[in-house]
């Protein structure tokens, strides 16, 4: 009885905000749990993480960063000298 009286006195924007908060309390923990589960499975299978970090070098012509494996700058076309191992 008290709850229905409260619901009638609250306007539509307040009800929508309350519903959004309720959904957030359910959705956020679910998303975090799924992310942690994915990371755990990734480690078990020995896969590389989705974020790839690679070393870069700076182009001497245009000063843009390009990957170390690059033979040519994709910004200006500068050709890097091939290193002999």
HUTAVEN-V657385 format. One record per backbone hydrogen bond with DSSP energy under -0.5 kcal/mol. CO is the residue of the C=O (numbers start at 1). NH is the residue of the N-H. If there is no record, write none. Layout:
[[CO	NH] [CO	NH]]
//
This chain:
[[1	5] [2	6] [3	7] [4	8] [5	9] [6	10] [11	15] [12	16] [13	17] [14	18] [15	19] [16	20] [17	21] [18	22] [19	23] [20	24] [21	25] [22	26] [23	26] [23	27] [24	28] [26	30] [27	31] [28	32] [29	33] [30	34] [31	35] [32	36] [33	37] [34	38] [35	39] [36	40] [37	41] [38	42] [39	43] [40	44] [41	45] [42	46] [42	47] [50	52] [51	53] [52	54] [55	68] [57	66] [59	63] [64	59] [66	57] [67	70] [71	80] [73	77] [78	73] [78	80] [83	85]]
//
